[in-house]
Amino acid sequence: MDILHCDLNNFYASVEQVLNPDLEGKYVAVSGSPEKRSGVILAKNTAAKRMGVKTGEAIWQAKQKCPELICVPPHFPYYAHFSKRVREIYEQYTDRVEGFGLDECWLDVTHSGIYGTPFQIAEKLREEVKQKTGLTISVGVSFTKTFAKLGSDMKKPDATTVISRENFRKVVWPLDVSELLYIGSHTKRKLNEMGIFTLGDLANANPSALKARFGVVGERMRNSALGLDCDEVRRCGEEREIKSVGHGTTTLRDMTTYADAETVIALLSEMVAMRLRRYGFNCGVVKLDVRRNDLTHAGKQCAVHSTFLARDIYNAAARLLRSVWKGSADKPLRSLSVNVSDLSPVGEGVQQSLFDGDDKQQKLELSLDKIRKKFGFGAIKTAKMLDNDLVSKDL
Protein backbone atom coordinates (compact mmCIF):
# COMPACT_ATOMS: atom_id res chain seq x y z
CA MET A 1 0.00 0.00 0.00
CA ASP A 2 1.02 3.62 -0.57
CA ILE A 3 -0.35 5.68 2.30
CA LEU A 4 -0.23 9.41 2.99
CA HIS A 5 -1.03 11.03 6.31
CA CYS A 6 -1.85 14.72 5.93
CA ASP A 7 -1.84 16.91 9.03
CA LEU A 8 -3.01 20.53 8.91
CA ASN A 9 -0.34 22.52 10.72
CA ASN A 10 -1.45 24.36 13.86
CA PHE A 11 -4.96 24.07 12.46
CA TYR A 12 -7.06 26.26 14.76
CA ALA A 13 -4.43 28.99 14.97
CA SER A 14 -3.73 28.85 11.23
CA VAL A 15 -7.42 29.30 10.39
CA GLU A 16 -7.54 32.32 12.71
CA GLN A 17 -4.59 33.82 10.82
CA VAL A 18 -6.30 33.23 7.47
CA LEU A 19 -9.47 34.89 8.80
CA ASN A 20 -7.50 37.81 10.25
CA PRO A 21 -4.36 38.61 8.20
CA ASP A 22 -3.32 41.15 10.87
CA LEU A 23 -2.26 38.16 12.99
CA GLU A 24 0.35 37.11 10.43
CA GLY A 25 3.86 37.16 11.87
CA LYS A 26 2.64 37.44 15.46
CA TYR A 27 2.50 35.06 18.40
CA VAL A 28 -1.02 33.59 18.29
CA ALA A 29 -2.92 31.12 20.44
CA VAL A 30 -6.52 29.96 20.40
CA SER A 31 -7.87 29.74 23.92
CA GLY A 32 -10.97 29.47 26.02
CA SER A 33 -12.02 32.79 27.58
CA PRO A 34 -9.15 34.98 26.31
CA GLU A 35 -10.43 37.80 28.54
CA LYS A 36 -9.73 35.60 31.57
CA ARG A 37 -6.13 34.69 32.31
CA SER A 38 -7.40 31.40 33.72
CA GLY A 39 -8.49 30.18 30.27
CA VAL A 40 -6.72 27.21 28.67
CA ILE A 41 -4.61 27.20 25.50
CA LEU A 42 -6.34 25.05 22.85
CA ALA A 43 -3.86 25.62 20.01
CA LYS A 44 -0.96 27.84 19.06
CA ASN A 45 0.92 28.86 15.93
CA THR A 46 4.53 27.97 15.16
CA ALA A 47 5.89 31.27 16.48
CA ALA A 48 4.19 30.76 19.86
CA LYS A 49 5.32 27.14 19.95
CA ARG A 50 8.93 28.27 19.56
CA MET A 51 8.46 30.43 22.66
CA GLY A 52 7.47 27.37 24.65
CA VAL A 53 3.69 27.86 24.66
CA LYS A 54 1.98 24.51 25.18
CA THR A 55 -1.50 23.18 24.55
CA GLY A 56 -3.42 22.68 27.79
CA GLU A 57 -1.63 25.26 29.91
CA ALA A 58 -3.33 28.33 31.37
CA ILE A 59 -3.16 31.64 29.52
CA TRP A 60 -1.24 33.27 32.37
CA GLN A 61 1.41 30.54 32.15
CA ALA A 62 1.69 30.96 28.38
CA LYS A 63 2.05 34.74 28.69
CA GLN A 64 4.86 34.35 31.19
CA LYS A 65 6.79 32.59 28.42
CA CYS A 66 5.51 34.81 25.62
CA PRO A 67 4.36 38.27 26.83
CA GLU A 68 3.40 39.31 23.28
CA LEU A 69 1.06 36.32 22.87
CA ILE A 70 -2.29 37.23 21.28
CA CYS A 71 -5.11 34.97 22.49
CA VAL A 72 -8.22 34.68 20.36
CA PRO A 73 -11.43 32.71 21.01
CA PRO A 74 -12.14 29.62 18.89
CA HIS A 75 -14.46 29.81 15.87
CA PHE A 76 -15.51 26.20 15.43
CA PRO A 77 -17.84 26.69 12.44
CA TYR A 78 -14.90 28.02 10.44
CA TYR A 79 -12.69 25.11 11.48
CA ALA A 80 -15.34 22.66 10.22
CA HIS A 81 -15.64 24.65 6.99
CA PHE A 82 -11.90 24.67 6.27
CA SER A 83 -11.61 20.99 7.21
CA LYS A 84 -14.29 20.15 4.64
CA ARG A 85 -12.60 22.26 1.94
CA VAL A 86 -9.25 20.54 2.47
CA ARG A 87 -10.84 17.11 2.47
CA GLU A 88 -12.48 17.89 -0.88
CA ILE A 89 -8.99 18.53 -2.27
CA TYR A 90 -7.79 15.15 -0.99
CA GLU A 91 -10.77 13.40 -2.56
CA GLN A 92 -9.73 14.62 -6.01
CA TYR A 93 -6.73 12.28 -5.81
CA THR A 94 -8.28 9.12 -4.29
CA ASP A 95 -11.58 7.70 -3.10
CA ARG A 96 -9.90 6.37 0.05
CA VAL A 97 -9.73 9.27 2.50
CA GLU A 98 -10.13 8.58 6.22
CA GLY A 99 -10.45 11.44 8.67
CA PHE A 100 -8.86 11.50 12.12
CA GLY A 101 -10.35 14.56 13.76
CA LEU A 102 -10.85 17.81 11.86
CA ASP A 103 -7.19 18.32 11.03
CA GLU A 104 -5.83 14.92 9.97
CA CYS A 105 -6.56 12.46 7.17
CA TRP A 106 -5.07 9.27 5.77
CA LEU A 107 -5.10 8.80 1.99
CA ASP A 108 -4.49 5.54 0.15
CA VAL A 109 -2.88 6.53 -3.17
CA THR A 110 -1.90 3.00 -4.22
CA HIS A 111 -4.05 3.32 -7.35
CA SER A 112 -3.48 7.03 -7.97
CA GLY A 113 -0.43 6.64 -10.21
CA ILE A 114 -1.95 8.92 -12.82
CA TYR A 115 -1.04 11.81 -10.51
CA GLY A 116 2.56 10.70 -9.99
CA THR A 117 4.49 8.85 -7.31
CA PRO A 118 3.25 8.99 -3.70
CA PHE A 119 5.92 11.62 -2.94
CA GLN A 120 4.87 13.69 -5.97
CA ILE A 121 1.22 13.47 -4.90
CA ALA A 122 2.19 14.65 -1.42
CA GLU A 123 4.01 17.64 -2.89
CA LYS A 124 1.03 18.49 -5.12
CA LEU A 125 -1.33 18.29 -2.16
CA ARG A 126 0.83 20.60 -0.06
CA GLU A 127 0.90 23.19 -2.82
CA GLU A 128 -2.81 22.91 -3.68
CA VAL A 129 -3.97 23.16 -0.07
CA LYS A 130 -1.76 26.22 0.42
CA GLN A 131 -3.01 27.95 -2.74
CA LYS A 132 -6.72 27.24 -2.22
CA THR A 133 -7.04 27.70 1.56
CA GLY A 134 -3.98 29.56 2.82
CA LEU A 135 -3.24 26.65 5.16
CA THR A 136 -0.22 24.35 5.21
CA ILE A 137 0.01 20.61 5.74
CA SER A 138 2.74 18.21 6.72
CA VAL A 139 2.60 14.87 4.92
CA GLY A 140 3.97 11.49 5.86
CA VAL A 141 4.45 9.00 3.02
CA SER A 142 4.78 5.32 3.88
CA PHE A 143 3.49 1.79 3.39
CA THR A 144 1.39 1.65 6.60
CA LYS A 145 -0.99 4.07 8.29
CA THR A 146 1.11 3.99 11.45
CA PHE A 147 4.35 4.97 9.74
CA ALA A 148 2.62 7.58 7.56
CA LYS A 149 1.33 9.32 10.68
CA LEU A 150 4.77 9.18 12.28
CA GLY A 151 6.17 10.76 9.12
CA SER A 152 3.77 13.69 9.18
CA ASP A 153 4.91 14.48 12.73
CA MET A 154 8.61 14.56 11.87
CA LYS A 155 8.86 17.76 9.82
CA LYS A 156 6.59 20.71 10.55
CA PRO A 157 5.31 22.93 9.17
CA ASP A 158 4.74 22.45 5.45
CA ALA A 159 6.97 19.46 4.69
CA THR A 160 6.92 15.90 3.37
CA THR A 161 8.65 12.94 5.02
CA VAL A 162 9.05 9.52 3.39
CA ILE A 163 9.33 6.40 5.55
CA SER A 164 10.06 3.48 3.24
CA ARG A 165 10.56 -0.25 3.65
CA GLU A 166 14.26 0.45 3.20
CA ASN A 167 14.70 3.22 5.79
CA PHE A 168 12.05 2.64 8.48
CA ARG A 169 14.45 0.85 10.84
CA LYS A 170 16.79 3.83 10.75
CA VAL A 171 14.05 6.47 10.89
CA VAL A 172 11.41 4.92 13.14
CA TRP A 173 13.12 2.54 15.53
CA PRO A 174 15.11 5.18 17.49
CA LEU A 175 11.84 6.95 18.43
CA ASP A 176 10.37 6.73 21.92
CA VAL A 177 7.57 4.14 22.21
CA SER A 178 5.13 6.92 23.13
CA GLU A 179 5.38 8.20 19.54
CA LEU A 180 3.31 5.22 18.39
CA LEU A 181 -0.38 5.98 17.94
CA TYR A 182 -2.49 5.10 21.01
CA ILE A 183 0.45 4.42 23.32
CA GLY A 184 -0.33 6.68 26.27
CA SER A 185 1.49 7.29 29.52
CA HIS A 186 0.20 4.14 31.26
CA THR A 187 1.13 1.81 28.40
CA LYS A 188 4.51 3.52 28.08
CA ARG A 189 5.18 2.94 31.77
CA LYS A 190 4.37 -0.76 31.46
CA LEU A 191 6.58 -1.09 28.39
CA ASN A 192 9.42 0.70 30.17
CA GLU A 193 9.07 -1.76 33.06
CA MET A 194 9.74 -4.50 30.49
CA GLY A 195 12.88 -2.72 29.28
CA ILE A 196 11.15 -1.40 26.15
CA PHE A 197 11.92 2.27 25.57
CA THR A 198 12.15 2.76 21.80
CA LEU A 199 10.13 1.50 18.86
CA GLY A 200 13.13 -0.62 17.96
CA ASP A 201 12.96 -2.23 21.39
CA LEU A 202 9.26 -2.89 20.81
CA ALA A 203 9.86 -4.38 17.37
CA ASN A 204 12.47 -6.77 18.76
CA ALA A 205 10.65 -7.61 21.99
CA ASN A 206 9.59 -11.15 22.86
CA PRO A 207 6.10 -11.52 21.32
CA SER A 208 5.02 -14.01 23.99
CA ALA A 209 5.96 -11.58 26.77
CA LEU A 210 4.05 -8.77 25.07
CA LYS A 211 0.99 -10.94 24.62
CA ALA A 212 1.13 -12.07 28.25
CA ARG A 213 1.26 -8.45 29.44
CA PHE A 214 -1.07 -6.74 26.96
CA GLY A 215 -3.03 -9.49 25.20
CA VAL A 216 -3.77 -8.97 21.50
CA VAL A 217 -2.91 -5.30 21.92
CA GLY A 218 0.70 -6.32 22.57
CA GLU A 219 0.82 -8.17 19.25
CA ARG A 220 -0.65 -5.18 17.44
CA MET A 221 1.86 -2.77 18.95
CA ARG A 222 4.79 -4.97 17.93
CA ASN A 223 3.40 -5.46 14.42
CA SER A 224 3.00 -1.69 14.08
CA ALA A 225 6.65 -1.16 15.04
CA LEU A 226 7.68 -3.81 12.50
CA GLY A 227 5.63 -2.22 9.73
CA LEU A 228 3.37 -5.27 9.54
CA ASP A 229 0.02 -3.71 10.38
CA CYS A 230 -2.40 -4.02 7.48
CA ASP A 231 -5.08 -1.56 8.59
CA GLU A 232 -6.67 -0.18 5.43
CA VAL A 233 -7.73 3.40 4.75
CA ARG A 234 -11.51 3.62 4.65
CA ARG A 235 -13.24 4.73 1.49
CA CYS A 236 -14.77 8.19 1.33
CA GLY A 237 -18.08 8.19 3.17
CA GLU A 238 -17.50 4.99 5.12
CA GLU A 239 -17.22 6.98 8.34
CA ARG A 240 -20.80 8.09 7.75
CA GLU A 241 -21.88 4.43 7.99
CA ILE A 242 -21.22 4.55 11.72
CA LYS A 243 -24.67 4.23 13.27
CA SER A 244 -23.77 4.39 16.95
CA VAL A 245 -20.87 4.88 19.34
CA GLY A 246 -20.63 3.18 22.70
CA HIS A 247 -18.47 1.99 25.54
CA GLY A 248 -19.13 -0.53 28.28
CA THR A 249 -17.22 -2.02 31.19
CA THR A 250 -17.42 -4.70 33.84
CA THR A 251 -16.35 -3.14 37.13
CA LEU A 252 -13.72 -4.46 39.54
CA ARG A 253 -16.41 -4.81 42.19
CA ASP A 254 -20.20 -4.71 42.08
CA MET A 255 -21.88 -1.31 42.04
CA THR A 256 -24.25 -1.06 45.01
CA THR A 257 -25.20 2.63 45.07
CA TYR A 258 -26.21 5.32 42.61
CA ALA A 259 -22.92 7.07 43.37
CA ASP A 260 -21.00 3.95 42.29
CA ALA A 261 -22.90 3.67 39.02
CA GLU A 262 -22.71 7.40 38.28
CA THR A 263 -18.92 7.30 38.66
CA VAL A 264 -18.70 4.65 35.94
CA ILE A 265 -21.28 6.41 33.76
CA ALA A 266 -19.16 9.57 33.94
CA LEU A 267 -16.10 7.69 32.64
CA LEU A 268 -18.03 5.98 29.85
CA SER A 269 -19.67 9.26 28.83
CA GLU A 270 -16.26 10.91 28.46
CA MET A 271 -14.96 8.05 26.32
CA VAL A 272 -18.06 8.08 24.10
CA ALA A 273 -17.97 11.86 23.69
CA MET A 274 -14.29 11.85 22.77
CA ARG A 275 -14.94 9.28 20.03
CA LEU A 276 -17.94 11.26 18.78
CA ARG A 277 -15.80 14.35 18.35
CA ARG A 278 -13.03 12.35 16.68
CA TYR A 279 -15.51 11.01 14.13
CA GLY A 280 -17.05 14.46 13.67
CA PHE A 281 -20.53 13.56 14.90
CA ASN A 282 -23.20 14.82 17.26
CA CYS A 283 -25.71 12.40 18.78
CA GLY A 284 -29.46 12.67 19.30
CA VAL A 285 -30.15 9.56 21.40
CA VAL A 286 -28.49 8.23 24.56
CA LYS A 287 -28.98 4.64 25.74
CA LEU A 288 -27.98 3.05 29.05
CA ASP A 289 -27.71 -0.72 29.55
CA VAL A 290 -27.09 -2.36 32.92
CA ARG A 291 -26.36 -5.94 33.97
CA ARG A 292 -26.96 -7.02 37.56
CA ASN A 293 -24.83 -9.56 39.40
CA ASP A 294 -27.56 -12.16 38.85
CA LEU A 295 -26.98 -11.58 35.08
CA THR A 296 -30.38 -9.97 34.48
CA HIS A 297 -30.35 -7.05 32.05
CA ALA A 298 -32.20 -3.77 31.72
CA GLY A 299 -31.89 -0.87 29.32
CA LYS A 300 -33.55 2.34 28.25
CA GLN A 301 -32.90 5.21 25.88
CA CYS A 302 -33.96 8.84 25.53
CA ALA A 303 -33.69 11.65 23.02
CA VAL A 304 -31.32 14.56 23.69
CA HIS A 305 -30.59 17.80 21.88
CA SER A 306 -27.89 17.36 19.25
CA THR A 307 -24.62 17.20 21.20
CA PHE A 308 -21.11 15.79 21.41
CA LEU A 309 -20.54 16.83 25.03
CA ALA A 310 -19.77 14.29 27.75
CA ARG A 311 -21.72 16.41 30.21
CA ASP A 312 -24.93 16.08 28.18
CA ILE A 313 -24.45 12.35 27.63
CA TYR A 314 -23.74 11.81 31.32
CA ASN A 315 -26.79 13.81 32.44
CA ALA A 316 -29.06 11.77 30.16
CA ALA A 317 -27.55 8.42 31.17
CA ALA A 318 -27.71 9.29 34.88
CA ARG A 319 -31.42 10.06 34.53
CA LEU A 320 -31.98 6.76 32.74
CA LEU A 321 -30.18 4.92 35.53
CA ARG A 322 -32.97 5.69 37.98
CA SER A 323 -35.59 4.31 35.64
CA VAL A 324 -33.87 0.94 35.09
CA TRP A 325 -32.31 0.29 38.50
CA LYS A 326 -33.41 0.89 42.10
CA GLY A 327 -29.98 1.48 43.59
CA SER A 328 -29.26 -0.10 46.97
CA ALA A 329 -32.79 -1.56 47.00
CA ASP A 330 -32.01 -3.57 43.86
CA LYS A 331 -29.51 -6.28 42.95
CA PRO A 332 -25.94 -4.88 42.64
CA LEU A 333 -24.72 -4.03 39.15
CA ARG A 334 -21.89 -5.94 37.52
CA SER A 335 -21.52 -3.94 34.29
CA LEU A 336 -22.71 -0.81 32.49
CA SER A 337 -22.67 0.46 28.92
CA VAL A 338 -23.43 3.87 27.44
CA ASN A 339 -24.33 4.11 23.75
CA VAL A 340 -25.31 7.04 21.55
CA SER A 341 -27.07 6.99 18.19
CA ASP A 342 -29.07 9.18 15.80
CA LEU A 343 -25.72 10.56 14.67
CA SER A 344 -25.41 13.68 12.54
CA PRO A 345 -22.22 15.20 11.13
CA VAL A 346 -20.98 18.26 12.99
CA GLY A 347 -21.75 21.36 10.96
CA GLU A 348 -25.00 20.03 9.48
CA GLY A 349 -28.50 20.61 10.79
CA VAL A 350 -30.05 23.46 12.75
CA GLN A 351 -29.15 22.78 16.36
CA GLN A 352 -25.48 21.97 16.63
CA SER A 353 -23.92 21.77 20.06
CA LEU A 354 -20.57 22.63 18.50
CA PHE A 355 -21.73 26.03 17.32
CA ASP A 356 -24.46 27.10 19.72
CA GLY A 357 -24.34 27.75 23.50
CA ASP A 358 -22.32 25.99 26.17
CA ASP A 359 -19.13 27.67 24.97
CA LYS A 360 -17.30 27.09 28.23
CA GLN A 361 -18.07 23.36 28.31
CA GLN A 362 -17.21 22.92 24.63
CA LYS A 363 -13.86 24.60 25.07
CA LEU A 364 -13.13 22.52 28.16
CA GLU A 365 -13.89 19.19 26.50
CA LEU A 366 -12.06 20.08 23.29
CA SER A 367 -8.99 21.08 25.29
CA LEU A 368 -9.16 17.73 27.10
CA ASP A 369 -9.24 16.00 23.70
CA LYS A 370 -6.06 17.78 22.65
CA ILE A 371 -4.22 16.72 25.80
CA ARG A 372 -5.52 13.15 25.77
CA LYS A 373 -4.72 12.74 22.10
CA LYS A 374 -1.08 13.48 22.88
CA PHE A 375 -0.66 11.88 26.31
CA GLY A 376 -3.39 9.23 26.51
CA PHE A 377 -6.91 9.16 27.95
CA GLY A 378 -5.69 8.68 31.51
CA ALA A 379 -3.53 11.83 31.43
CA ILE A 380 -6.43 13.85 32.85
CA LYS A 381 -9.15 12.51 35.13
CA THR A 382 -12.27 14.15 36.51
CA ALA A 383 -12.89 14.31 40.24
CA LYS A 384 -15.31 11.37 40.02
CA MET A 385 -12.54 9.12 38.70
CA LEU A 386 -9.96 9.86 41.38
CA ASP A 387 -9.42 7.26 44.12
CA ASN A 388 -12.23 4.98 42.95
CA ASP A 389 -12.06 1.20 43.23
CA LEU A 390 -14.50 0.44 40.41
CA VAL A 391 -12.38 0.61 37.27
CA SER A 392 -8.74 0.01 36.40
CA LYS A 393 -6.34 2.82 37.27
CA ASP A 394 -4.93 2.44 33.76
CA LEU A 395 -8.02 3.96 32.18
Secondary structure, DSSP 8 states (H G I E B T S, - for coil): --EEEEEETTHHHHHHHHH-GGGTTS-EEEES-TTSTT-BEEEE-HHHHHTT--TTSBHHHHHHH-TT-EEE---HHHHHHHHHHHHHHHTTT-S-EEESSSSEEEEE-TT-GGG--HHHHHHHHHHHHHHHHS--EEEEEESSHHHHHHHHHHS-SS-EEE--TTTHHHHTTTSBGGGSTT--HHHHHHHHHTT--BHHHHHTS-HHHHHHHHTHHHHHHHHHHHT--------TTGGGG---EEEEEEEEEEE-SHHHHHHHHHHHHHHHHHHHHHHTEEEEEEEEEEEETTS-EEEEEEEEEEE--HHHHHHHHHHHHHHH--GGGS--EEEEEEEEES-EETT-SS--TTTSS-HHHHHHHHHHHHHHHHH-GGGS--GGGTT-SSS-TT-
